[in-house]
Amino acid sequence: MIDITIIIVTYNHETEISACLKSLKHNLMRFHAQLIIIDNFSRDQTVRKIRQALQPLFKDHEFLLIQNSKNEGFTKAVNQGLRQSKGKYILLLNPDTVILDDVLPVLIEQLKKNDNFGIIAPQFLNSDGSIQPSCRRFPKHRDLLYTSLGLATIFKKSPQFNHWKMGDFDHNSARFVDQPQGAFLLTQQKAVQQVGLLDELFPMFFSDVDWCRRFTEKGWKIFFYPNVQIVHHKGTSIYKNRLKMIWSSHQSFYRYFKKYYPGCRWRLVNFFTKIYLMSLAIIRSLVYLTVKNKFK
């Protein structure tokens, strides 16, 4: 019987993947694991690094390496892994993470004790050991305005202006949350069977937000447990193709609002939100290209 399935999606992660896989080994000593890695057509040495690490690190576990012939997008690749998953528990894990000792045993024990927990997540740390804020509330239209106008930054700890990114939460206490960051989401197979796969309407961004929202709509609790930690080298995937990611994030933000604020009541609000998001994407793209060309 498979205790846990770990799903990792890679795309040009040659500098991060080895450390991520090595950190898993100690955490899996008590379990029979299935490791599924989906590579989205990496053009560097990612696949070679994976093959080098797999046999010595995971010889006592099942593993599957899926090599896509094109970049299918993060969400579609995760779903490839979910369809193949056999474990009682399922971990969605980013390749730019390092799992510290005993994270999985501790979190799985919490899931065993609390059968209504659909998702559990640890505390995130930056590379320097400082706390990386990793929990958010489900966004509202006003949060887009507060964030883009800089009010969320100026009033960083405000429960009003930084409501979405939980500026009023220090990430030091255990609590129920709306959405932990998708770099590490530990769930149960029975919950996934009820909630379903990630929504491929969101190819890269907001698929984790949408998934968590669907968990809560089905009555599952989402729990943040800071007693154990991972290190997250934030944004390594995004910065590899910054311009494309800017547009993808803004499009998905709009699709999220359109999905969860439907009907005539929200039609005009969503219309102006779309215009606003696309305008912001143009500005961010121009700023990025100007800075990029300046430092060539």
C-alpha contacts under 8 A as a table, 3 or more apart, distances in Angstrom:
res1	aa1	res2	aa2	distance
1	M	32	H	7.29
1	M	87	G	7.62
2	I	5	T	7.31
2	I	31	F	7.94
2	I	32	H	5.41
2	I	33	A	5.63
2	I	34	Q	6.57
2	I	86	K	6.13
2	I	87	G	4.63
2	I	88	K	6.64
3	D	31	F	5.88
3	D	32	H	5.39
3	D	33	A	5.78
3	D	34	Q	7.98
3	D	87	G	4.98
3	D	88	K	5.27
3	D	89	Y	6.30
4	I	31	F	7.24
4	I	32	H	6.90
4	I	33	A	4.99
4	I	34	Q	6.26
4	I	86	K	7.65
4	I	87	G	4.27
4	I	88	K	5.69
4	I	89	Y	4.57
4	I	90	I	5.55
4	I	91	L	7.35
5	T	33	A	5.78
5	T	34	Q	4.57
5	T	35	L	5.74
5	T	36	I	7.21
5	T	85	S	5.92
5	T	86	K	6.51
5	T	87	G	4.79
5	T	88	K	7.64
5	T	89	Y	6.28
5	T	90	I	4.76
5	T	91	L	6.17
6	I	33	A	7.50
6	I	34	Q	6.28
6	I	35	L	4.87
6	I	36	I	6.04
6	I	90	I	5.92
6	I	91	L	4.72
6	I	92	L	6.17
6	I	93	L	6.91
7	I	35	L	6.29
7	I	36	I	4.91
7	I	37	I	5.88
7	I	38	I	7.70
7	I	78	V	6.98
7	I	81	G	5.96
7	I	82	L	7.54
7	I	90	I	7.51
7	I	91	L	6.09
7	I	92	L	5.06
7	I	93	L	6.06
8	I	36	I	6.39
8	I	37	I	4.81
8	I	38	I	6.30
8	I	78	V	7.53
8	I	92	L	6.40
8	I	93	L	5.26
8	I	94	N	5.84
8	I	95	P	6.33
9	V	37	I	5.80
9	V	38	I	4.81
9	V	39	D	5.81
9	V	40	N	7.14
9	V	74	F	6.80
9	V	77	A	6.55
9	V	78	V	6.58
9	V	93	L	7.79
9	V	94	N	6.73
9	V	95	P	7.01
10	T	13	H	6.02
10	T	17	I	7.97
10	T	37	I	7.25
10	T	38	I	6.23
10	T	39	D	4.71
10	T	40	N	6.05
10	T	42	S	7.39
10	T	46	T	7.63
10	T	94	N	7.88
10	T	95	P	6.44
11	Y	39	D	5.93
11	Y	40	N	5.24
11	Y	41	F	6.56
11	Y	42	S	4.85
11	Y	46	T	7.50
11	Y	237	S	7.28
12	N	42	S	4.70
12	N	43	R	6.24
12	N	44	D	5.59
12	N	45	Q	7.38
12	N	46	T	5.80
12	N	237	S	7.89
13	H	16	E	5.41
13	H	17	I	5.77
13	H	42	S	7.81
13	H	44	D	7.82
13	H	45	Q	7.97
13	H	46	T	5.47
13	H	95	P	7.02
13	H	96	D	7.72
13	H	237	S	7.67
14	E	17	I	5.87
14	E	18	S	7.54
14	E	44	D	6.62
14	E	45	Q	5.40
14	E	46	T	4.12
14	E	47	V	7.80
14	E	49	K	6.50
15	T	18	S	7.33
15	T	46	T	7.88
16	E	19	A	5.89
16	E	20	C	6.49
16	E	95	P	6.23
16	E	96	D	5.38
16	E	97	T	7.74
17	I	20	C	5.09
17	I	21	L	6.21
17	I	46	T	7.18
17	I	49	K	7.26
17	I	50	I	7.02
17	I	95	P	5.27
17	I	96	D	6.78
18	S	21	L	5.28
18	S	22	K	6.15
18	S	49	K	6.46
18	S	50	I	6.90
18	S	53	A	6.64
19	A	22	K	5.15
19	A	23	S	6.17
19	A	97	T	7.98
19	A	98	V	6.47
20	C	23	S	5.31
20	C	24	L	6.65
20	C	95	P	5.84
20	C	96	D	6.69
20	C	97	T	5.61
20	C	98	V	4.90
20	C	99	I	7.09
21	L	24	L	5.23
21	L	25	K	6.91
21	L	53	A	7.13
21	L	57	L	7.73
22	K	25	K	5.55
22	K	26	H	7.95
22	K	53	A	7.68
22	K	57	L	6.94
23	S	26	H	6.55
23	S	27	N	7.29
23	S	98	V	5.67
23	S	99	I	5.29
23	S	100	L	6.70
23	S	101	D	7.86
24	L	27	N	5.24
24	L	28	L	6.29
24	L	98	V	7.90
24	L	99	I	6.39
25	K	28	L	5.38
25	K	29	M	6.71
25	K	57	L	6.19
25	K	58	F	7.20
26	H	29	M	5.50
26	H	101	D	6.75
26	H	102	D	7.50
27	N	30	R	7.44
27	N	99	I	7.89
27	N	101	D	6.26
27	N	102	D	5.43
27	N	103	V	6.64
27	N	104	L	5.76
27	N	105	P	6.79
28	L	31	F	5.18
28	L	32	H	7.23
28	L	33	A	6.91
28	L	104	L	7.49
30	R	105	P	7.60
32	H	60	D	7.63
32	H	61	H	5.94
33	A	61	H	5.24
33	A	62	E	6.26
33	A	87	G	7.30
34	Q	61	H	6.02
34	Q	62	E	4.62
34	Q	63	F	5.44
34	Q	64	L	7.80
34	Q	85	S	7.59
34	Q	86	K	7.35
34	Q	87	G	6.93
35	L	61	H	7.52
35	L	62	E	6.20
35	L	63	F	4.48
35	L	64	L	6.24
36	I	63	F	5.72
36	I	64	L	4.79
36	I	65	L	5.99
36	I	66	I	7.58
36	I	81	G	6.16
36	I	85	S	7.91
37	I	63	F	7.94
37	I	64	L	6.31
37	I	65	L	4.93
37	I	66	I	6.16
37	I	81	G	7.51
38	I	65	L	6.00
38	I	66	I	4.68
38	I	67	Q	6.05
38	I	68	N	7.25
38	I	77	A	6.24
38	I	78	V	7.56
38	I	80	Q	7.69
38	I	81	G	7.04
39	D	42	S	6.46
39	D	47	V	7.34
39	D	65	L	7.53
39	D	66	I	6.15
39	D	67	Q	4.97
39	D	68	N	6.06
40	N	67	Q	6.60
40	N	68	N	5.29
40	N	69	S	7.43
40	N	70	K	6.20
40	N	71	N	4.49
40	N	72	E	6.18
40	N	73	G	7.22
40	N	74	F	7.96
40	N	77	A	7.30
41	F	67	Q	6.58
41	F	68	N	5.50
41	F	69	S	5.75
41	F	70	K	5.12
41	F	71	N	5.37
42	S	45	Q	7.59
42	S	46	T	6.47
42	S	47	V	7.38
43	R	46	T	7.83
44	D	47	V	7.92
45	Q	48	R	5.32
45	Q	49	K	6.22
46	T	49	K	5.17
46	T	50	I	6.24
47	V	50	I	5.00
47	V	51	R	6.22
48	R	51	R	5.19
48	R	52	Q	6.21
49	K	52	Q	5.12
49	K	53	A	6.32
50	I	53	A	5.24
50	I	54	L	6.00
51	R	54	L	5.29
51	R	55	Q	7.13
52	Q	55	Q	6.87
52	Q	56	P	7.81
53	A	56	P	6.09
53	A	57	L	5.93
53	A	58	F	7.95
54	L	57	L	5.44
54	L	58	F	5.43
54	L	59	K	7.25
54	L	63	F	7.80
55	Q	58	F	5.53
55	Q	59	K	5.15
56	P	59	K	5.90
58	F	61	H	5.24
58	F	62	E	7.36
58	F	63	F	7.45
59	K	62	E	7.61
68	N	71	N	6.75
68	N	72	E	7.26
72	E	76	K	6.04
72	E	77	A	6.22
73	G	76	K	5.71
73	G	77	A	6.27
73	G	203	P	5.40
73	G	204	M	6.13
74	F	77	A	5.22
74	F	78	V	6.22
74	F	203	P	6.01
74	F	204	M	5.13
75	T	78	V	5.15
75	T	79	N	6.34
75	T	198	L	6.39
75	T	199	D	7.29
75	T	200	E	5.81
75	T	202	F	6.90
75	T	203	P	5.12
75	T	204	M	5.86
75	T	207	S	6.63
76	K	79	N	5.12
76	K	80	Q	6.41
76	K	198	L	7.82
76	K	200	E	6.00
76	K	203	P	6.82
77	A	80	Q	5.03
77	A	81	G	6.66
78	V	81	G	5.15
78	V	82	L	6.24
78	V	92	L	7.84
78	V	198	L	7.65
79	N	82	L	4.83
79	N	83	R	6.11
79	N	197	L	6.07
79	N	198	L	6.42
80	Q	83	R	5.44
80	Q	84	Q	6.72
81	G	84	Q	5.19
81	G	85	S	6.17
82	L	85	S	5.04
82	L	197	L	7.15
85	S	90	I	7.50
87	G	90	I	6.20
87	G	189	Q	6.76
88	K	188	Q	6.06
88	K	189	Q	5.21
88	K	190	K	7.57
89	Y	108	I	7.87
89	Y	186	L	7.12
89	Y	187	T	5.75
89	Y	188	Q	4.38
89	Y	189	Q	5.42
90	I	186	L	5.77
90	I	187	T	5.26
90	I	188	Q	5.83
90	I	189	Q	6.27
91	L	184	F	6.90
91	L	185	L	5.64
91	L	186	L	4.37
91	L	187	T	6.32
92	L	182	G	7.38
92	L	183	A	7.00
92	L	184	F	5.62
92	L	185	L	5.15
92	L	186	L	6.44
93	L	97	T	7.52
93	L	182	G	7.67
93	L	183	A	5.35
93	L	184	F	4.78
93	L	185	L	6.80
94	N	97	T	5.90
94	N	182	G	7.87
94	N	183	A	4.76
94	N	184	F	6.65
96	D	232	H	6.08
96	D	233	H	5.39
96	D	234	K	7.09
96	D	236	T	6.84
97	T	183	A	7.52
97	T	230	I	6.75
97	T	231	V	5.54
97	T	232	H	4.51
97	T	233	H	6.15
98	V	230	I	5.68
98	V	231	V	5.04
98	V	232	H	6.57
99	I	103	V	6.75
99	I	229	Q	7.05
99	I	230	I	4.57
99	I	231	V	6.49
100	L	103	V	6.18
100	L	228	V	7.64
100	L	229	Q	6.09
100	L	230	I	5.44
100	L	231	V	7.46
102	D	105	P	5.41
102	D	106	V	6.12
102	D	228	V	7.63
103	V	106	V	5.45
103	V	107	L	6.15
103	V	122	P	7.60
103	V	228	V	5.50
103	V	229	Q	6.71
103	V	230	I	7.75
104	L	107	L	5.18
104	L	108	I	5.87
105	P	108	I	5.28
105	P	109	E	6.13
106	V	109	E	5.19
106	V	110	Q	6.48
106	V	228	V	7.61
107	L	110	Q	5.03
107	L	111	L	6.43
107	L	120	I	6.97
107	L	121	A	7.70
107	L	122	P	7.84
107	L	225	Y	7.88
108	I	111	L	4.98
108	I	112	K	6.26
109	E	112	K	5.03
109	E	113	K	6.30
110	Q	113	K	5.14
110	Q	114	N	6.10
111	L	114	N	5.11
111	L	115	D	6.14
111	L	117	F	6.08
111	L	120	I	7.58
112	K	115	D	6.14
114	N	117	F	5.68
115	D	118	G	7.93
116	N	219	G	7.96
116	N	220	W	5.66
116	N	221	K	6.01
117	F	120	I	6.94
117	F	187	T	7.97
117	F	220	W	5.81
117	F	221	K	4.67
117	F	222	I	5.95
117	F	223	F	6.86
118	G	187	T	5.56
118	G	188	Q	6.32
118	G	191	A	5.96
118	G	215	F	6.73
118	G	220	W	4.84
118	G	221	K	5.38
118	G	222	I	5.84
119	I	185	L	6.36
119	I	186	L	5.47
119	I	187	T	4.50
119	I	188	Q	7.34
119	I	220	W	7.81
119	I	221	K	6.80
119	I	222	I	4.79
119	I	223	F	6.31
120	I	185	L	6.40
120	I	186	L	5.38
120	I	187	T	6.55
120	I	222	I	5.82
120	I	223	F	4.75
120	I	224	F	5.87
120	I	225	Y	7.06
121	A	180	P	6.48
121	A	184	F	6.38
121	A	185	L	5.74
121	A	186	L	6.33
121	A	223	F	6.49
121	A	224	F	5.09
121	A	225	Y	6.04
122	P	184	F	7.80
122	P	224	F	6.04
122	P	225	Y	5.01
122	P	226	P	5.21
122	P	227	N	7.20
122	P	228	V	5.58
122	P	229	Q	5.36
122	P	230	I	6.86
123	Q	131	I	7.46
123	Q	132	Q	7.73
123	Q	134	S	7.45
123	Q	171	H	7.05
123	Q	172	N	7.84
123	Q	224	F	7.36
123	Q	225	Y	6.51
123	Q	226	P	4.39
123	Q	227	N	7.21
123	Q	228	V	6.23
123	Q	229	Q	4.70
123	Q	230	I	6.50
124	F	131	I	6.10
124	F	132	Q	5.19
124	F	133	P	6.96
124	F	134	S	6.38
124	F	229	Q	5.69
124	F	230	I	5.22
124	F	231	V	5.82
124	F	232	H	6.29
125	L	128	D	7.69
125	L	129	G	5.44
125	L	130	S	5.50
125	L	131	I	4.60
125	L	132	Q	4.92
125	L	229	Q	6.77
125	L	230	I	6.05
125	L	231	V	4.67
125	L	232	H	6.07
126	N	129	G	5.30
126	N	130	S	5.37
126	N	131	I	6.16
126	N	132	Q	5.55
126	N	231	V	5.79
126	N	232	H	5.83
126	N	233	H	6.50
126	N	234	K	7.70
127	S	130	S	7.45
127	S	231	V	6.30
127	S	232	H	6.99
127	S	233	H	6.37
129	G	231	V	7.73
131	I	171	H	7.51
133	P	170	D	7.74
133	P	171	H	6.50
134	S	171	H	7.85
134	S	180	P	5.72
134	S	181	Q	5.16
135	C	165	K	6.90
135	C	166	M	6.88
135	C	171	H	7.85
135	C	177	V	6.89
135	C	178	D	7.52
135	C	179	Q	5.68
135	C	180	P	4.32
135	C	181	Q	5.95
135	C	224	F	7.95
136	R	164	W	5.61
136	R	165	K	4.70
136	R	166	M	5.53
136	R	177	V	7.24
136	R	178	D	6.33
136	R	179	Q	5.32
136	R	180	P	6.36
136	R	181	Q	7.67
137	R	163	H	6.97
137	R	164	W	4.87
137	R	165	K	6.47
137	R	166	M	6.60
137	R	177	V	7.00
137	R	178	D	5.06
137	R	179	Q	6.16
138	F	164	W	6.40
138	F	178	D	6.18
138	F	179	Q	7.03
138	F	209	V	7.19
138	F	213	R	7.60
139	P	143	D	6.15
139	P	144	L	7.74
139	P	164	W	5.34
140	K	143	D	5.35
140	K	144	L	7.15
140	K	164	W	7.53
140	K	257	F	7.87
141	H	144	L	5.54
141	H	145	L	7.00
141	H	257	F	7.60
141	H	273	T	7.61
142	R	145	L	5.15
142	R	146	Y	6.25
143	D	146	Y	5.04
143	D	147	T	5.99
143	D	161	F	7.18
143	D	162	N	7.38
143	D	163	H	6.99
143	D	164	W	6.04
144	L	147	T	5.27
144	L	148	S	6.05
145	L	148	S	5.32
145	L	149	L	6.02
146	Y	149	L	5.43
146	Y	150	G	6.29
146	Y	151	L	5.05
146	Y	152	A	5.63
146	Y	161	F	5.79
146	Y	162	N	7.37
147	T	150	G	5.27
147	T	151	L	5.99
147	T	152	A	5.05
147	T	153	T	7.26
147	T	161	F	7.76
147	T	162	N	7.48
148	S	151	L	7.69
149	L	152	A	7.87
150	G	153	T	5.23
150	G	154	I	6.22
151	L	154	I	5.00
151	L	155	F	5.82
151	L	156	K	7.78
151	L	161	F	5.99
151	L	162	N	7.57
152	A	155	F	5.35
152	A	156	K	5.32
152	A	158	S	7.55
152	A	161	F	5.00
152	A	162	N	4.48
153	T	156	K	4.86
153	T	162	N	7.55
155	F	158	S	5.37
155	F	161	F	6.42
155	F	162	N	6.94
156	K	161	F	7.55
156	K	162	N	5.95
156	K	167	G	5.46
156	K	168	D	7.81
157	K	162	N	6.54
157	K	166	M	7.72
157	K	167	G	4.24
157	K	168	D	4.63
157	K	169	F	7.75
158	S	161	F	5.42
158	S	162	N	5.35
158	S	163	H	6.97
158	S	167	G	6.03
158	S	168	D	5.85
159	P	162	N	5.59
159	P	163	H	4.74
159	P	166	M	6.84
159	P	167	G	6.47
159	P	168	D	5.40
160	Q	163	H	5.09
162	N	165	K	5.69
162	N	166	M	5.98
162	N	167	G	5.25
162	N	168	D	7.57
163	H	166	M	5.15
163	H	167	G	6.58
163	H	168	D	7.65
164	W	167	G	7.97
166	M	169	F	5.48
167	G	170	D	7.51
170	D	173	S	7.57
171	H	174	A	7.90
171	H	226	P	7.04
172	N	226	P	5.96
173	S	225	Y	7.28
173	S	226	P	6.28
174	A	223	F	7.36
174	A	224	F	5.49
174	A	225	Y	4.81
174	A	226	P	6.00
174	A	227	N	7.97
175	R	223	F	5.89
175	R	224	F	5.49
175	R	225	Y	7.06
176	F	221	K	6.94
176	F	222	I	5.61
176	F	223	F	4.49
176	F	224	F	6.05
177	V	180	P	7.10
177	V	222	I	5.79
177	V	223	F	5.98
177	V	224	F	6.54
178	D	212	C	6.88
178	D	213	R	7.17
178	D	216	T	7.85
178	D	222	I	6.57
179	Q	208	D	7.77
179	Q	209	V	6.14
179	Q	212	C	5.81
179	Q	213	R	7.64
179	Q	222	I	7.22
180	P	184	F	7.93
180	P	185	L	7.38
180	P	224	F	7.21
181	Q	184	F	6.69
181	Q	185	L	7.55
181	Q	208	D	7.46
182	G	185	L	5.83
182	G	208	D	5.46
182	G	209	V	7.97
183	A	232	H	7.81
187	T	191	A	7.13
187	T	192	V	7.47
188	Q	191	A	5.28
188	Q	192	V	6.46
189	Q	192	V	5.10
189	Q	193	Q	6.16
190	K	193	Q	5.07
190	K	194	Q	6.48
191	A	194	Q	5.16
191	A	195	V	6.08
191	A	215	F	7.78
191	A	220	W	7.73
192	V	195	V	5.00
192	V	196	G	5.35
192	V	197	L	7.00
193	Q	196	G	5.58
194	Q	218	K	7.85
195	V	211	W	7.91
195	V	214	R	6.39
195	V	215	F	6.04
195	V	218	K	6.95
197	L	211	W	7.94
198	L	207	S	6.05
198	L	208	D	7.46
198	L	210	D	7.77
198	L	211	W	5.98
199	D	202	F	6.11
199	D	207	S	6.06
199	D	210	D	7.38
199	D	211	W	7.40
200	E	203	P	5.46
200	E	207	S	7.36
201	L	207	S	7.92
201	L	252	S	7.82
201	L	255	R	7.68
202	F	205	F	5.89
202	F	206	F	6.01
202	F	207	S	5.19
202	F	252	S	5.60
202	F	255	R	7.63
203	P	207	S	7.19
203	P	248	S	7.84
203	P	252	S	7.88
204	M	207	S	6.81
204	M	248	S	7.02
204	M	249	S	7.42
205	F	208	D	7.39
205	F	248	S	7.06
205	F	249	S	5.49
205	F	252	S	6.09
205	F	253	F	7.78
206	F	209	V	4.84
206	F	210	D	5.99
206	F	249	S	7.77
206	F	252	S	6.28
206	F	253	F	6.87
206	F	256	Y	7.15
207	S	210	D	5.11
207	S	211	W	6.01
208	D	211	W	4.99
208	D	212	C	6.13
209	V	212	C	5.29
209	V	213	R	6.22
210	D	213	R	5.08
210	D	214	R	6.24
210	D	256	Y	7.38
211	W	214	R	5.13
211	W	215	F	6.28
212	C	215	F	4.97
212	C	216	T	6.39
212	C	222	I	7.67
213	R	216	T	5.21
213	R	217	E	6.21
214	R	217	E	4.95
214	R	218	K	6.29
215	F	218	K	5.23
215	F	219	G	6.59
215	F	220	W	5.35
215	F	221	K	7.45
215	F	222	I	8.00
216	T	219	G	5.00
216	T	220	W	5.02
216	T	221	K	6.19
216	T	222	I	7.47
217	E	220	W	7.39
225	Y	228	V	6.91
226	P	229	Q	6.57
233	H	236	T	6.73
235	G	238	I	5.11
235	G	239	Y	6.09
236	T	239	Y	5.51
236	T	240	K	6.66
237	S	240	K	5.56
237	S	241	N	7.63
238	I	241	N	6.01
238	I	242	R	5.83
238	I	245	M	6.13
239	Y	242	R	4.82
241	N	244	K	5.77
241	N	245	M	6.27
242	R	245	M	5.11
242	R	246	I	6.24
243	L	246	I	5.29
243	L	247	W	6.79
243	L	285	S	6.16
243	L	288	Y	7.53
244	K	247	W	5.48
244	K	248	S	6.17
245	M	248	S	4.93
245	M	249	S	5.94
246	I	249	S	5.37
246	I	250	H	6.42
246	I	281	A	6.30
246	I	284	R	7.40
246	I	285	S	7.11
247	W	250	H	5.27
247	W	251	Q	6.11
247	W	278	M	7.87
247	W	281	A	5.95
248	S	251	Q	5.22
248	S	252	S	6.11
249	S	252	S	5.20
249	S	253	F	6.08
250	H	253	F	5.02
250	H	254	Y	6.40
250	H	277	L	5.79
250	H	278	M	6.76
250	H	281	A	6.56
251	Q	254	Y	5.29
251	Q	255	R	6.30
251	Q	277	L	7.64
251	Q	278	M	7.65
252	S	255	R	4.86
252	S	256	Y	6.07
253	F	256	Y	5.17
253	F	257	F	6.57
254	Y	257	F	5.22
254	Y	258	K	6.17
254	Y	270	N	7.50
254	Y	273	T	7.01
254	Y	274	K	5.79
254	Y	277	L	7.25
255	R	258	K	4.95
255	R	259	K	6.05
256	Y	259	K	5.17
256	Y	260	Y	6.22
257	F	260	Y	5.35
257	F	261	Y	5.46
257	F	262	P	7.90
257	F	270	N	6.83
258	K	261	Y	5.41
258	K	262	P	5.75
258	K	270	N	6.43
259	K	262	P	6.00
261	Y	266	W	5.98
261	Y	270	N	7.94
262	P	265	R	7.53
262	P	266	W	6.04
262	P	267	R	7.08
263	G	266	W	5.87
263	G	267	R	6.25
264	C	267	R	5.05
264	C	268	L	7.78
265	R	268	L	7.57
266	W	269	V	5.20
266	W	270	N	5.93
267	R	270	N	5.25
267	R	271	F	6.14
268	L	271	F	4.98
268	L	272	F	6.38
269	V	272	F	5.42
269	V	273	T	6.06
270	N	273	T	4.81
270	N	274	K	6.10
271	F	274	K	5.24
271	F	275	I	6.56
272	F	275	I	5.06
272	F	276	Y	6.06
273	T	276	Y	5.00
273	T	277	L	6.04
274	K	277	L	5.16
274	K	278	M	6.15
275	I	278	M	5.27
275	I	279	S	6.10
276	Y	279	S	5.12
276	Y	280	L	6.20
277	L	280	L	5.08
277	L	281	A	6.17
278	M	281	A	4.92
278	M	282	I	6.31
279	S	282	I	5.17
279	S	283	I	6.38
280	L	283	I	5.07
280	L	284	R	6.07
281	A	284	R	5.12
281	A	285	S	5.97
282	I	285	S	5.11
282	I	286	L	6.17
283	I	286	L	5.21
283	I	287	V	6.20
284	R	287	V	5.13
284	R	288	Y	6.08
285	S	288	Y	5.06
285	S	289	L	6.14
286	L	289	L	5.17
286	L	290	T	6.03
287	V	290	T	5.14
287	V	291	V	6.19
288	Y	291	V	5.30
288	Y	292	K	6.00
289	L	292	K	4.96
289	L	293	N	6.00
290	T	293	N	5.32
290	T	294	K	6.08
291	V	294	K	5.03
291	V	295	F	6.42
292	K	295	F	5.51
292	K	296	K	6.36
293	N	296	K	5.20
